[in-house]
Amino acid sequence: MKNPKCPSCEIEVKYFSFRPYNPWNFKCLGCGVNLRRSLPNTLGFIATFMLAFVFGVTAAGLEDLGVWYMSESLIYFSIFLLCVSISCRLVWSKVEFRVLTKH
């Protein structure tokens, strides 16, 4: 699976070297330039977190209503986490970076 490249030095950015807690301001490990995801990638990142929030609220709500129990919620969360982690890794090859310029 291919990795995205830095636009200035063409070095590959590995999946585990990317910091998910600040994806909009990432320093290239090769040349040190600040990188930013493209707009579609950023919107997809935000949509993923919103979807995860909805699934979490759904599981918590169904547990509070007594529709299912904690063991079923844990199974639900583990399957959802597995699906999200696999899809994030598959989408990683489609990520495009651009150089972040300060105004």
C-alpha positions in Angstrom: 0.0 0.0 0.0 1.5 3.3 -1.0 2.0 6.2 1.4 1.4 9.9 0.7 4.5 12.0 -0.1 5.7 15.4 1.0 5.2 17.8 -1.8 8.6 19.5 -1.3 11.0 16.7 -0.7 9.0 13.7 -2.0 9.7 11.6 1.1 6.9 9.1 2.1 4.9 10.0 5.2 4.3 6.7 7.0 1.0 5.9 8.6 2.3 5.7 12.2 4.5 8.8 11.9 1.4 11.0 11.3 0.1 12.7 14.5 -3.7 12.4 14.5 -4.1 14.9 17.3 -3.0 17.8 15.1 -3.4 16.7 11.5 -3.5 20.3 10.1 0.0 21.3 11.1 2.4 18.4 10.6 6.2 18.7 10.1 7.7 16.6 7.4 10.3 14.2 8.9 12.6 14.7 5.9 12.7 18.5 5.3 10.9 20.0 8.3 8.4 21.9 6.2 4.9 22.3 7.7 2.3 20.2 5.9 -1.4 20.3 5.8 -4.0 17.9 4.5 -6.1 18.9 1.5 -9.6 20.1 2.1 -11.4 16.9 1.0 -9.2 14.9 3.4 -9.8 17.3 6.2 -13.6 17.1 5.7 -13.4 13.3 5.6 -11.4 13.4 8.9 -14.1 15.6 10.6 -16.9 13.4 9.2 -15.3 10.3 10.6 -15.2 11.8 14.1 -18.8 12.9 13.8 -19.8 9.4 12.7 -17.9 7.9 15.6 -19.7 10.3 18.0 -23.1 9.2 16.6 -22.3 5.5 16.9 -21.1 6.1 20.5 -24.2 8.0 21.5 -26.4 5.2 19.9 -24.7 2.5 21.9 -24.9 4.4 25.1 -28.5 5.3 24.5 -29.5 1.7 23.7 -27.7 0.6 26.9 -29.5 3.2 29.0 -32.9 2.2 27.6 -32.2 -1.4 28.5 -32.3 -2.7 24.9 -28.9 -4.3 25.3 -26.3 -4.7 28.1 -22.7 -3.7 28.6 -21.3 -6.8 27.1 -23.2 -6.2 23.8 -22.0 -2.5 23.8 -18.4 -3.7 24.2 -18.8 -6.1 21.2 -20.4 -3.2 19.3 -17.5 -0.8 20.1 -14.8 -3.4 19.3 -16.3 -4.2 15.9 -16.8 -0.5 15.2 -13.2 0.3 16.2 -11.9 -2.5 14.0 -13.8 -1.2 11.0 -12.7 2.4 11.6 -9.0 1.5 11.9 -9.1 -0.7 8.8 -10.9 2.0 6.8 -8.5 4.7 8.0 -5.5 2.7 6.9 -7.1 2.1 3.5 -7.9 5.8 3.0 -4.3 6.8 4.1 -3.0 6.1 0.6 -5.4 8.7 -0.8 -4.3 11.5 1.6 -2.7 14.4 -0.2 -0.5 16.9 1.7 0.2 20.5 0.7 2.8 22.9 2.1 1.3 25.1 4.9 2.2 28.8 4.3 1.8 31.3 7.0 0.3 34.7 6.0 
